[in-house]
């Protein structure tokens, strides 16, 4: 069955927050990716140094079952940032079929913000806001044997 974690969004201070959380839990991030690490989007101007250095994704394992995850927001995404709604429930599915089933069921009556699709970071991923206003992310990482 899928695991569920919390995904936090920040207005430019994600790295500072996760350094703090890591010091509290005595843990180090297992992954830090910056927006400058993304492949350039067709037709988009290159990121400036400040936005390129912001956190695209960070993962801080808390236990074998849970992680805190997060990212910064900027540009068109930052207009939707509001403290208090800056989190998502993140589901890590065990198969593409489970990811699709959960995504389709939970997003019914809501608003899909990113349909399930293969991503440049190698995951099958999608996002939506459910009919109750809760932000969700569904992710499936194919295990490499």
VMD Tcl script that draws the C-alpha trace (Angstrom):
set ca {
  {0.00 0.00 0.00}
  {1.05 3.59 -0.56}
  {2.90 5.68 2.00}
  {1.80 9.21 2.88}
  {4.07 12.15 3.78}
  {3.71 15.91 4.09}
  {5.12 18.20 1.37}
  {5.86 21.78 2.46}
  {6.14 24.85 0.22}
  {8.17 27.93 1.08}
  {8.51 31.46 -0.26}
  {12.28 31.31 -0.76}
  {13.44 29.98 2.62}
  {13.04 26.22 2.10}
  {16.73 25.49 2.58}
  {16.83 27.46 5.84}
  {13.72 25.65 7.11}
  {15.09 22.19 6.26}
  {18.45 22.94 7.87}
  {16.49 23.81 11.00}
  {14.26 20.70 10.79}
  {17.33 18.52 10.19}
  {19.03 19.94 13.29}
  {15.93 19.23 15.38}
  {15.57 15.62 14.14}
  {19.33 14.98 13.93}
  {19.03 14.08 10.23}
  {20.56 15.13 6.91}
  {18.57 15.58 3.69}
  {18.70 12.53 1.43}
  {18.17 14.71 -1.64}
  {18.51 18.40 -2.50}
  {17.64 19.56 -6.03}
  {17.70 23.18 -7.15}
  {15.70 24.82 -9.91}
  {18.94 25.43 -11.85}
  {19.26 21.63 -12.11}
  {16.06 21.35 -14.18}
  {16.34 21.00 -17.93}
  {15.49 24.33 -19.61}
  {11.84 24.69 -20.62}
  {11.30 25.38 -24.30}
  {10.51 29.03 -24.96}
  {11.34 30.13 -21.40}
  {14.13 32.48 -20.42}
  {16.92 31.08 -18.25}
  {16.45 31.48 -14.51}
  {18.27 34.25 -12.72}
  {20.86 33.23 -10.11}
  {18.55 33.81 -7.12}
  {15.65 31.72 -8.48}
  {18.00 29.07 -9.89}
  {19.49 28.53 -6.43}
  {16.07 27.99 -4.80}
  {15.05 24.48 -3.79}
  {13.09 22.52 -6.41}
  {12.84 19.47 -4.14}
  {14.31 18.40 -0.81}
  {13.69 15.24 1.19}
  {14.51 14.80 4.88}
  {14.01 11.24 6.14}
  {12.55 11.31 9.64}
  {12.13 7.54 10.07}
  {12.05 4.49 7.81}
  {8.36 5.23 7.14}
  {8.24 9.03 6.97}
  {9.97 11.98 5.36}
  {9.46 15.70 5.31}
  {9.66 17.00 1.76}
  {9.55 20.51 0.39}
  {10.33 23.13 -2.23}
  {10.47 26.86 -2.79}
  {7.98 28.70 -4.91}
  {8.57 31.66 -7.22}
  {7.26 33.23 -10.40}
  {3.71 32.23 -11.36}
  {3.58 29.71 -8.49}
  {4.30 32.30 -5.80}
  {1.02 34.13 -6.42}
  {-0.75 31.11 -4.92}
  {1.59 30.89 -1.91}
  {-0.07 31.63 1.39}
  {1.18 30.61 4.79}
  {-1.31 28.13 6.15}
  {-2.05 26.49 2.80}
  {1.57 25.87 1.85}
  {1.52 22.08 2.16}
  {0.37 19.03 0.24}
  {-0.30 15.46 1.19}
  {2.21 13.41 -0.81}
  {1.38 9.79 -1.69}
  {4.10 7.41 -2.82}
  {2.39 4.56 -4.64}
  {3.80 1.06 -5.13}
  {2.77 0.82 -8.79}
  {1.62 2.98 -11.70}
  {-1.79 1.33 -11.43}
  {-2.10 2.24 -7.75}
  {-0.94 5.80 -8.52}
  {-3.61 6.17 -11.24}
  {-6.33 4.66 -9.05}
  {-5.58 6.95 -6.10}
  {-5.12 10.04 -8.30}
  {-8.38 9.48 -10.19}
  {-10.43 8.69 -7.09}
  {-9.11 11.49 -4.87}
  {-9.23 14.16 -7.60}
  {-12.90 13.47 -8.45}
  {-14.78 16.75 -8.06}
  {-11.53 18.66 -7.54}
  {-9.08 20.50 -9.80}
  {-6.15 18.72 -11.48}
  {-3.11 21.04 -11.53}
  {-0.73 18.52 -13.15}
  {-2.02 15.29 -14.70}
  {-0.19 12.03 -14.01}
  {2.79 11.88 -16.34}
  {6.37 10.69 -16.58}
  {8.73 13.43 -15.38}
  {12.30 14.45 -16.16}
  {13.36 13.25 -12.70}
  {12.20 9.73 -13.53}
  {8.97 9.51 -11.56}
  {5.35 9.10 -12.62}
  {3.78 12.12 -10.92}
  {0.69 14.33 -10.73}
  {-0.93 16.99 -8.53}
  {-4.45 18.18 -7.75}
  {-6.61 20.02 -5.25}
  {-9.43 17.82 -3.99}
  {-13.06 18.90 -3.67}
  {-12.36 19.90 -0.05}
  {-9.50 22.26 -0.98}
  {-6.63 19.96 0.10}
  {-3.49 19.87 -2.09}
  {-2.31 16.37 -3.08}
  {0.71 14.95 -4.91}
  {0.82 11.37 -6.22}
  {4.18 9.84 -7.07}
  {5.43 6.47 -8.29}
  {9.15 5.72 -8.59}
  {9.86 2.54 -10.49}
  {12.27 0.46 -8.45}
  {15.52 -0.27 -10.21}
  {16.61 -3.88 -9.71}
}
mol new
graphics top color blue
foreach p $ca { graphics top sphere $p radius 0.5 }
foreach p [lrange $ca 0 end-1] q [lrange $ca 1 end] { graphics top cylinder $p $q radius 0.2 }
display resetview
